[in-house]
Each structure stands twice: as structure tokens, then as C-alpha cells.
Amino acid sequence: MDIQLPGWLQWLDRRFGGWGVSHVIRILVAMNAGSFVLDLLNPGFAASMLLDPDKVWAGEWWRVFSFLFATASTTSPVFILLLFVG
């Protein structure tokens, strides 16, 4: 089945298609699942990934990206949803 994209998406694909990251959704799901497993094994792990501006200014620059994968709890509805995707 061939899906017809809107014109602006076709233009973006022609212009920037080579810059895309292949399997980006799978990578993001794997990173979120890894964060969840690490939080199960080490309960304080998620707290160390939270975005804290004072700690970012103190040199913990990785917090700018890692907070996206910090799970709120082990019963996070987002993680449960991701269990069924993929």
C-alpha cells in the first residue's frame, strides 16, 4: 500500500530525508525501557535523571537530555503503553 504524503512533507523528505535517524522510535522506546529497568533495580535512579537547573549549571549537562526518559513511577502509564508497542 502506497501512502500519499502532503506536499510540504514530500518537500521536507526530499530536502532533509538523508538526515533522518533510522528506527528512532525503537531507540527512544529502548531508552525509556532501560530507564524503567534501572529504576526498578536502583530506586533512586530516576531521581538522578530529573532536570534540575542548579545541577545543570554545576556541570551535570546530561540532565538536559536524560529527564526525557525518567519514569515517574514503576506503574507509569506511558511505560505500560510502550510495552504493547513494538
N, C-alpha and C positions, 0 to 999 in steps of 0.2 A: 504494500500500500504506500503510495507516494503522497506525502503531505505538502500542500502548497503554503508556503510562508508568506506573510505580508511583505510588501515591497521594501519597507525600511529594514526588516530583519534580513532579507536577502542581501541588501546593500551592506549591512553590518557584517554578515557572514563572508561576503566577497572581500571586504576590506580588512577584517580582523580575524577571519576564521583560522588562520595559521597560529594565532596566539593563544588559542583555547587550550585548556588543560583537559586531556582526555581522562575520562572516568572521575571527574571532580566530585560528583555526588557520592560515589563509592568511597572516595578518600575522606570526605567530610563525615560520612556515617562511621567509617572505621575509626577516625579520630575521636568522635563522640563516644563510641562504644568502648574504646580504650580508656578514655577518661572515666567512664562509668565503672569499668572493671577496677581501675586503680583506686577509685574512691571506695569501692567495696572492700578492697584489700587493705587500704590505709585510709581510715575515715577522715583524716584531716587533709587529704589530698585536694579535694575540691575547694577548700578554703584558701589553699595556697595558689589557686589559679584565678581568684577573683580580681577584678580590676580595681586597684587601689591607687589613686593618683600619686599619693605621697611615696609609695613604694616604687612606682614607675619613675618618678623623678630621682629616687635614690639609686636607680640603676637596674631595676628589675624590668627591663623593656619587654621581655617576653609576655608579661601580663597584658600588653596591648592586644595580643592575639589569642592567648590561651583562655581568656574569660569566655570566649565564644563556645568553648567545649566543656565548661564547668557545669556539672549537673546540680540541680537544686536539691535533689534527694534521690534515693535509690528507687523510688517509685515515680520518677519523673514521667509524665505522660508523653513527652517528646521521645524519650528513650524507648518506652513501650511501643510507641508508633513505629519507631525505626526498627524494632525487632521484626516487624512484619513487612518491611520494605527491603527489597534487595537481593 
